[in-house]
């Protein structure tokens, strides 16, 4: 079993793989870059969501290419990380959150593999978008390291790249959001469409706009990520080891749908 990791801001550099090599995967949506290697004997594919050197902003990430490439390379289970603002007074900067729900406020992103024609019309169940086993692995690994981790949380996704207004954060809070970020949708949606297990480790970098008593800045996010990325990498490494063993969820039932869609073979 191969494990995929999609590293957000500041995380990929902290994850060290043995026998690492760079791989470029050609997909119907463009090329995706990743590192292939091992963590304690487990085969891992590591995708830097924002590209090498963090040059791709959230609204321009090629989410379809990244998820297709992981699927094609045979990553059955994927962990993502996402720097996030907190709307919840119990979720403090530096805390980790095993996200279990999302609310989608993005407006301008291709958000599906299924665009009609050959594939017909496909509606994918999204009741519980995150894999329970990946979430458990993230929670257990964080707790085993003595880290503050919240066992659930609702992630509100915006397009960015701007931060939110005070009124938006107030509204998201009323709707039940705990975290706000710019990257998890459509990533989690596409993984679900592809039949992959997907879990997100939210990393709280700041209180959200209007809750924080000062203006928000990307520097602040980068600073907190620099402080937490080593711990996050350790969580991901431990979780990868747990995930090769567990496999009782039903996420994989849609695995072959992408192959039908493009008339290509199953992932290698
Ligand atoms: N808003 C949106 N995205 C973010 C934030 C935020 O406050 N912090 C880190 N990513």
Boltz pocket constraint, residues with backbone or C-beta under 6 A from the ligand:
constraints:
  - pocket:
      binder: B
      contacts: [[A, 83], [A, 84], [A, 85], [A, 86], [A, 162], [A, 163], [A, 164], [A, 180], [A, 181], [A, 182], [A, 203], [A, 205], [A, 206], [A, 207], [A, 208], [A, 209], [A, 216], [A, 221]]
      max_distance: 6.0
